[in-house]
Amino acid sequence: MRKAFGLIMAIMFIVLVATIGALALSFSTQTNRQTLDSYIKAQAELLSYSATEYALLAISGHNIATANNCINNIDIQDGGFNISITLQYIGNGLPAACETLSNTIATSSSQATVLMDTIVSYPGSESNGPVRIHRRTLQKP
């Protein structure tokens, strides 16, 4: 009777150790996936700030009056990330080629103010899902 009880206890111990090992393996892969997701999200947020600053630089270097047109869209691909910037202008007497939100602003300080929609997307992979960050800012170049 004692040997049978010892055998049952040994089997229970082996099942317990196997269960704990499977849980530890599951948690370690889940932690790795969460770390990768966190990294990609932080990278997308930083790219949204950089893309907004890049769009401001592009607008500043582009003279609306002499070229008689505006920069309305900027598309960038960077390391698997797709960045799309849509620009809408606010002002008075803007060229017809400009994507205008309002063309009736009478104050000179608001002339050529830009509403920027910056969308950073990452299509994802087998180990992580897609990421999409949207940032809307009102800027005066």
VENUR-V358198 format. One record per residue. N is the residue number from 1. RES is the residue in one letter. PSI is psi in whole degrees, 0 to 359 (NA if undefined). OMEGA is omega in whole degrees, 0 to 359 (* if undefined). Layout:
# VENUR-V358198
n res psi omega
N RES PSI OMEGA
N RES PSI OMEGA
This chain:
# VENUR-V358198
n res psi omega
1 M 322 181
2 R 321 181
3 K 323 178
4 A 320 179
5 F 320 177
6 G 322 178
7 L 317 178
8 I 319 179
9 M 322 178
10 A 319 178
11 I 317 179
12 M 320 179
13 F 317 179
14 I 318 178
15 V 319 179
16 L 315 180
17 V 320 179
18 A 321 178
19 T 315 179
20 I 320 177
21 G 319 179
22 A 320 178
23 L 318 179
24 A 318 178
25 L 318 179
26 S 316 180
27 F 324 181
28 S 322 177
29 T 325 178
30 Q 320 178
31 T 320 178
32 N 318 180
33 R 318 179
34 Q 323 178
35 T 317 178
36 L 317 178
37 D 318 179
38 S 319 179
39 Y 315 181
40 I 321 178
41 K 317 178
42 A 320 178
43 Q 319 179
44 A 320 178
45 E 318 178
46 L 322 177
47 L 328 178
48 S 321 176
49 Y 316 181
50 S 320 180
51 A 323 177
52 T 317 178
53 E 323 177
54 Y 318 179
55 A 320 176
56 L 320 178
57 L 319 179
58 A 321 179
59 I 319 181
60 S 327 180
61 G 359 182
62 H 116 181
63 N 113 183
64 I 320 186
65 A 318 183
66 T 326 182
67 A 342 180
68 N 29 173
69 N 172 183
70 C 162 170
71 I 116 182
72 N 328 181
73 N 145 173
74 I 127 178
75 D 131 183
76 I 139 171
77 Q 126 183
78 D 105 174
79 G 41 181
80 G 345 178
81 F 138 175
82 N 123 182
83 I 125 179
84 S 124 181
85 I 124 177
86 T 129 183
87 L 133 174
88 Q 130 187
89 Y 149 175
90 I 131 180
91 G 206 181
92 N 127 179
93 G 32 179
94 L 152 178
95 P 156 182
96 A 336 181
97 A 349 181
98 C 140 172
99 E 103 187
100 T 138 172
101 L 321 175
102 S 132 180
103 N 24 184
104 T 20 180
105 I 126 187
106 A 343 183
107 T 140 182
108 S 335 180
109 S 340 179
110 S 2 182
111 Q 131 177
112 A 34 171
113 T 147 188
114 V 132 171
115 L 117 184
116 M 130 170
117 D 110 180
118 T 122 180
119 I 120 176
120 V 124 180
121 S 147 177
122 Y 121 187
123 P 338 180
124 G 179 180
125 S 192 181
126 E 323 185
127 S 341 180
128 N 158 182
129 G 179 180
130 P 152 179
131 V 138 177
132 R 123 179
133 I 129 178
134 H 130 180
135 R 125 178
136 R 127 180
137 T 153 175
138 L 118 188
139 Q 151 175
140 K 101 182
141 P NA *
